[in-house]
Amino acid sequence: MRTPLSTLLAGALLAGLGLTLGPSPATATPSAPTGSENATPAAINGRLKVCGVKLCNQYGKPIQLRGMSSHGLQWYSQCLTDGSLDALAGDWNADVLRISLYVQEGGYETDPRGFTDRVHELIEMATARGMYALVDWHQLTPGDPNHNLERAKTFFTEIAQRHRGKTNLLYDIANEPNGVSWSRIKSYAEQLIPVVRAQAPDTPILVGTHGWGSLGISDGRDETDVVNDPVRASNIMYTFHFYAASHGEEYLSALDRASDRIPVFVTEFGTQEASGDGPNDFDRAQRYLDLMGRKQISWVNWNFSDDHRTGAVFTTGTCDANGPWTGTAPLKPAGVWIRDRIRTPDSFPTG
Ligand code: IDC
């Protein structure tokens, strides 16, 4: 059970009055008191839509999704099991699972059929647990997404077609463009988006920004490249990634400025260094979380695996042993910290 029934009933009454319960934006606006088994983030919020610079639920109310990204499926698929996803949905109370499909480095390009099938399967597993499924086309090396445009068209056409009846999908079409200008990324997005929309006209699409998803900051540029030359498509958001121990004030203020002007979704962040390893900077990570809570910026943390690095939430060996998955016992410090912040409702009022 995700939400006590009394909270649900109260929430439904408030929702009817156009009010929300404050604490947990993504779960605070029930459509009807349908019983606790249906009180999942995806059931409550339904089809999402970009509204101004925010992400809104089926009632047009701004919400914030919080959840976890998988590690690369080619390496850590064994961390995504019935048990681990039960824990993510039921113990962590996550709203969203990001399914990280690397294209290179032993990923999609080596076995398009096998990886596409695995993504289908993971979408079904997230859906069965009432979570949103954020499908991440994890291009990284090479950094120009155009390199994989034809592959992306093939992949997303099948994904969008197969899951067109679902209301819980989000597509992240370029993980971290790097070494490439914003105008080239925009051109990629404008070629791919119509292909996806032909199958799934209403699914929000997330577009990676230049400089490894830094809104250009890591390239010595900034968000004005995007603000002044946005992708010509509706129902899209732009992504921002940060690693708290590496990315300081300049990145924080870019996120703050940009999110006033364009819809931003933080599809990946870590509490440690950009390597996904090294010491955690929980203080700075909390500043980002406070900002994102205040502005209802959705976020997804990297990563739900037992990789040896500090940014993988589970201790090494957890996945091969198939758990245990719940509670804090199997978690590294970053895992304990992020689980708390996914579980615990924001203290910020919504709306
Ligand atoms: C890292 C993985 C590591 C892998 C490396 C290269 O943890 O196992 O060898 O990628 O593929 C990102 C990327 C994400 C990175 C992560 C941590 O999106 O793929 O994962 N990171 O370095 N951007 C900033 C950090």
Residues whose N, C-alpha, C, O or C-beta is under 5 A from the ligand:
A	BS01	IDC	E176 A274 S275 G276
